[in-house]
């Protein structure tokens, strides 16, 4: 069986995908700008600007699976960074013949009422959601035209090992472990789905390797929703620490901060995720792939570990 995997992005999802594949003996290469080692035994590393279509196509030559695990963390730069990167990944998938597996987000759906299932239209109104929706639409169109084989997974806010500053809950953990008050965006008392990053990796690989799963979006199997406040409290309890005081940044306070901080302006555009229940429907992926989410207590312990 051919088993050659090229992962673009060495962030939390990319590292977990690499570890999962390497552990079973697959041939794995992780592409990042720096080429810095992930520290995972058996994984090769390549320094490359993945937005260089020719360079990425050369790296993908002979690979069986191409994973988009990139995550430009500066939201203010998405309009500049994502289009050439997405175009390069599509080109590399078409030129190599590799299955193209995308780590997506829930942003394309925009504001929602009720559980979020894959049957919902991509109806975002903010520029980040519109951009991610366009990326999937272009990949789906290429798939439908027979030019590539593509699939996308979407998880909710990530928790777990290695998420760190990339997660709404995990970014608060270092201060909370010291007993300090923390600030959360939006309401802290509404049900919200949190996804374990390792479960995201498991779902991405399963979807990539299942030909019958291609051509559509799948939601990552996740634990039952909890409030932001409860999620942080559970993380602390998992390592024997007491709850901390929690402040909420929303409304006029958030608007004032957003005037001065560009990143917070970007976050304000998607504050709807924290101002109403935000619950993921993952039934389709559970049934298709047989994936059960990592037990919540373990997710919390992993998040506390950093």
Buried (B, 14 or more C-beta within 10 A) or exposed (E): EEEBBBBBBBBBBBBBBBBBBBEEEBBBBBBBEEEEEBEBEEBBBBEBEBBBBEBBBBBBEEBBBBBBBBBBEEBEEBEEBBBBBBBBBBBBBBBBBBBBBBBBBBBBBBBBEEBBBBEBEBEBEBBBBBBBBBBBEBBBEBBEEEEBBBBBBBBBBBBBBBBBEBBBBBEBBEEBBEEEEBEBBBBBEBBBBBBBBBBBBBBBBBBBBBEEBBBBBBBBBBBEBBBBBBBBBBBBBBEEBEBBEBEBBBEEEBEEBBEEEEEBBBBBBBBBBBBBBBBBBBEBBBEBBEBEBBEBEBBBBBBBBE
